[in-house]
Amino acid sequence: MVDKKSTSYPKEKINILFLENISDTAVKFFKDAGYASVRKLGGALSEEQLMNEVKDVHLLGIRSKSQITPKVLEAAKKLQAIGCFCIGVNQVDLKSAKNHGVTVFNAPYSNTRSVAELVIGLAVMLIRRIPDKSKAAHDGIWLKEAKGSYELRGKTLGIIGYGNIGTQVSILAEAMGMKVIFYDTVTKLPLGNAVAKKTLKEVVSQADIITLHVPETAQTKNMINKNVIKQFKKGSILLNYARGEVVDLEGLAKAIQEGLISGAAVDVYPWEPEKNGDKFQTPLQHLPNVILTPHIGGSTEEAQENIGVDVSNKLFQYLETGMTIGSHTVPPLSLPHQEGTHRILHIHKNVPGVLSEINTTLSKHNINVLGQYLKTNEEIGYVVLDVDKKLSKQALELLKAVKQTIKTRLLY
């Protein structure tokens, strides 16, 4: 149940903008909480369009297409928080968001099951060579044969990236009778009978099916390149439902044409169209036993609803209480409600002396602080103060004048 407690700023004047056809669950969440100014747009916007749209926006909701650049953040003078209604936050310039005191949230777990189920389904389709048989049937050709078709049971699944999705895939694969091996740069506790391998080469050379579940970083870019592909077990299958920059698609296409790899399923690409209906090209088109999907790994009704609730709740809690658990920019704070006070949020550059200046300034003006909470990261500090109601406006003005201040807000 959404708490309808009022903030100090009239709810009807708080502007919320949702892009990229975010679930109506998010829109309903805020409207039910009393926020009347909620807009929803169907697609992503260009940098110039975003700069115009966000000028008076307090909360911004996006998915993976909208690129939140330093120019966009500079134009968004009133922006308090960004909700990424997806797993990643690569589309947001996090350094610039920190510098502007903008909190960034996402939903790292909400579509885990959707991706994991699809990966297992794709593995079944590809190991049975269903794409080729389906195409033949559509073309009027009867292709009933067992040659080249296998069961998953007894085969080895290699998981690259043993995180939230990778572990779910691991559990489902074992339930199907598969052996599971995995590689992760961080030591992870194996689930079930899964076996950790020390190198990427060990996994790709031993696995019948390889599935990727890694983030997009400098280390993972082009991780599966033509040299690594040469190390794959002959006749193996590759699934990429992670990030588009991880696989060398030209190298993968060549390996499929040469018969080294017997099939592939790809959902993410180095370049993707802006909106539905746009032209799309990839070297993998028209290759045998290849399934191509348009970045829909987590696109189920259940996942989108879960994401809508998860991110909306994080945005709401920040707006109404100052809580920042799950933030990628402002340090995470879990805050109790303090009765009989006004709450002030103060985001500042993390340099020595700021907290001392805050406390000294308030003390000089006899402003009683009834509660104080502080958390810092390498770049910024986040302090929340519960002060005497009668003196909160004065305290707010004093805090705005503190050196190294990035953003200050009277919450309630």
N, C-alpha and C positions, 0 to 999 in steps of 0.2 A: 504494500500500500504506500503510495507516494505521500510524503509529509508535505502539507500545504503551507507550512510556516512561511511568512513573508520575509523577503530580504529588505534591506533598507532602500533599495532602488525599486520603484514601481514595476511590477512584473509585466505590465502592458507595454512598458518602454524598453524591455530587454528584447533585442532582435536576435532571432535564431534562424540560421540558414542551413538547410540540408541539400547537398548536391548528389548527383549520380544515382538518383532513384533509391535513396536509402529507405529501408522498410518503414511502412506506415506506423509500425509499433513505436518508433522513435517520436514521430509527430504526435501520436496519441499520448505518449508518456508526458510530454511537456504541456500539452493542452490540458490534460487532466490535472496537472499541477498548477494551472492558473496562468500559464504563459501564452498569451494570445497571439503574439507576433512571431509566428512560426511559418517560414516559407520552405517549400520543397521544389527543387528543380530536377528535371529528368536526367541530364547528362553532365559531363565534366565541362569546365570552362577553361579558356586560354588564360595566360597570365594577365593580359590586359583586361579581359572580362572580369577576372577575379578581383583585380585591383579596384574596379568600379563597384563591384557587388559587395565587397567586404568593408567599405568605409564606415558604415554604421552598425556593423554586426558585432554582437557580443559573444555568441557561440556559433562555431562553424562545424558542420558535419560533412565528412567526405568519405569516399572509398579509395580505391587505388589509383585512379586516373588523374585526379586533380593535383597539380604540382604546386605546393605552397612554398614559394621562393622568398628570398629576402625582400624583393620588391613588393610582393603581396603582403607580407607581414608589416612592412613599413607603411603601407597604405591602410592597414587595418588598425587604426588608432584606438578603437574601443574593444578590440578583441581580447577576451579573457581566456578562452580555451578552444582547442580543436579536438574534435572526436573523430578518430579514424575508424570507420565502421568496417574493419577488416583485420587481418592478422598483423600486417606490417605497418611501419611508419616511415618507410623509405621515401615516400612522396612528400614528406615535410622536411624542410631545412631545419633540423633540430637545434643547431647552433644559433641560428638567427632567432628561432622561437624562444630559446633561453634568454638571449639578449633583450628580447622584447617582453619578457615575463609572461609568455603565453604557455599555458599548460597543455600538454599533448597526451591524449589517452588513446588506447586501442582495445581490441578484443582478441588477445592472443590465443584463447582456448575455445571460443564459441563455435567455430566450424570444424573443429578437429575430427569429429566423427564423420562428418560429411565427406571430407577428403579421404579419410582412411577407408571408408566403405567403397568409395569409387575406385581407389587404387586396387583393392582386391578384385572388384568387378572387372576392371581393365585387364588385370593379370589373367583372369579366366578367359576373357575374350581373345587375348593375343596368343596365349599358349595353345588355344584351340583353333587359331587362325580364322576366327569368325569374321573379321572385316573383309577378307578375300571372298569367303563363301557368301556373305551378305551381298557384296557387290555383284558377284556372279549371278545370284538369284534375281537381283534387280535388273540385270542385263538380259535375263531370260535364259541363263545357262544353269543347268543342274550339275552341281559339283559335290556329290556325295562321296566322300572318301575319308579315311582315317589317317592317311599319310601326313606326317608333320604336326599332328594334333596330339596333345598330351594332357594329362591331369596335373593339377597343382600338387596333389598329395605326393609327398616324397621328394619334391623339388626344393631347391635352396633359394630363399629370398635374401638378397643383400640390401640392407637399409643404410643409406648414407645420410647421417643426421638423425640421431636417436633422441629427439626431443618429444614434444607433445604429440605431434602427428606420427612420428616414426615409431614411438612406443605403442600407439594404438594399432598401427598397421601390424606391428610385431605380434600383438595378442591375437588379432583376427587371422593372421597367416598361420599361426600355430594351431588355431582351431580348425583350419582347413587341412591340417596334416603336413604343413611345410616345415622345413628346417630354417632357422633364422640366424643370420650372421649380420653384424653391423659395424660401422666405423663412425666414430665421432671424435672431434678434436679434444673434447672434454671427457674425462672418465665418467662413465654412466653405469649405474647398477642395472644389469640385464634383467628383463622380466621373463618369467617362464623359463624356457630352455634356450633362450637366445644366447649367442656367443659373441663377445666383443673381439674384433680384430684390430691389430696394431696399425695397419696401413690401409689406404684406399685400394692399393693394388691387390691385397689379399682378398678383399671383398669382391671386386669386379672380376677377378680371375677365377673365383670359385662359385659365384652365384649364377643360377639359371635366369633369375629375374632381379634386376637392380632398380630400386626406387629411391628417388632423391627427395630429401626433406631438410634442406639447409636454407639459411637466410642469405640475402644478397649482401655480400661484403667484398672487400678487396681480395680476401683469401679465397672466396668461392667463385669469383668471376672466372668463367672459362675453365672451371674445375674439371669438367668432362671434355677435354680437348682431344684432338686426333691422336695424340700419343697415348693418352689414357685409354681411349677407345680400342686401340690395338691390343691392350692387355685384357680386354673382355673375353670371357669364355665364349668359344665359337657357338653361335646359335642362340645366344642369350637375348633377353628382352630388356629394354630400358624404358622407365617411366619417369617423366619429369613433371611433377605437380608442385614444384617449389618456386623457383625464380627463373626468369627468362634468360638472364646472363650466365647461368651456370653451365649450359651445354653449348658446345660448338655445333650448330645445326648443319653446317656444310659437311663437317667431319662425320656427323651421325648419318646424314643422307648417303654419303659415300660408303660407309660401313654397311648400310642396309642393302645398297645396290650390289656390293661385292659379296654379300651373304655372310659377313662376319657376325652381324646382328640380325636376328630373324624377325624382329618386330619392335615397335615403339609406340608409346602414347605420350603426347605432349600437350600441355594446357597453357603454358606460359612461354613468352617469346621476347627476344631482345627489343623488338618494336611491335607495338599493338595498336590497332585503330582506336580513334577517339570515341566512336559511338557505333551502335548497331547499324548494320547496313553498309558501313565503309568497306572499301576493298582491302583484302588481306592477302599477303603472300608469304610463303615460307619455302625453303628448299625441300621440305618433307612432303609437300603436296604430291598426290598421285603415286606415291610409293606403296609397294605391297605390304600388307599387314601393319599398317600405321593408322592410329586413331588420333585425330587432331580435334581438340576442343577449345572453345574461345574463353579461356580463363574462368572456368565455371567450377573449379574444384570444390569450393565451399559454397556454391550457389544452390542451396536448397531452401525451401520455405522455413524449415526448422532452424537452420543455421542463421538465416537472415533475421529471423525473429529473436533468436538468442543474442545475436550481435546487437540488434536494436536495443534490447533491454540492458545488456551489459554496459555498452558505451553511454547510453542515455543516463543510466544510474550514476556512472562516474562523473559525467558532466554536471548532473543535477547536484550531487553531493559537493562538488567543488563550488558551484554557484551558491548553494544555500548554506554550507557549513565550512567551506574552505578546505575540505579533505582532499588530499592529492595522492592517495594510494593508487598505484598503477600508472603514475605520470612518468613520461620519458624526459621531461625538461625540469619542471619545478620539483624540488626534493619531496619525497613521499611523507606525508604526515596524516596520522589518524587522530581525529580530534573529538573530544567529548563536548557536549553542549553545556555551556555555562549560563545558568539562570541569572537574571538581573544585571546583565552586562551588555555592552556593545562589542562586537568583534571586528577587529581591523586586521587585514592581511597586508603584509609588507614583503615585497620581493626586492632583493638588492644584490649587487655584485658581492661575491664572496671574498672580501678583503678584511684584514684585521681591523678591529675597532668599531665596526658598524653597530653591533649589538650594544657595546658600551655607550656609543653615542645615543642610541635609541633610549636606553634606560636613563642616562644622565639628563637628556632633554626632557623626558616626561617627569622625572623626579623634580627638576627645577621648577616646573609649573604645577607641582603638587597633584599630578594625575595618578590616581591609584590604579595599579595593574593587578587585576584579580586572577589572571591566568596568562601564562606565556609559554609558547611552544616554538622550538627552533629545529630546523633540519637544513643541512647544507649539502651541496655536491661540489665538484671541482670548480664550478664557475659561478654559481649563484647561491644565495641563502634565502630561506623562506621562514619568516617569523610571523606567528599569529598571536595577537594580543587581545585579551578580554579586559576591557577597561570600564570605568564608571560611566554609566549612561549619560550623566549630566555633563561630562567633560569629553565625550567621544569626538565631537566635531572639532574641538580644539586639538585633541590628540592627533586626529587625522591630518590636519594642516601642519602640525609639527613634524609628523613622520614623513610627509611629502618633502619637507625641506632637508631631511637627513641626507648627507653625502652618500653617493653610490646607490641611491634609490632608483629602481627600475620601474616599479608599479606599486601603487598603494590603493586599497579599496576598503571602504566601510561596508561590512557584510550585513550586519543586523544590529 
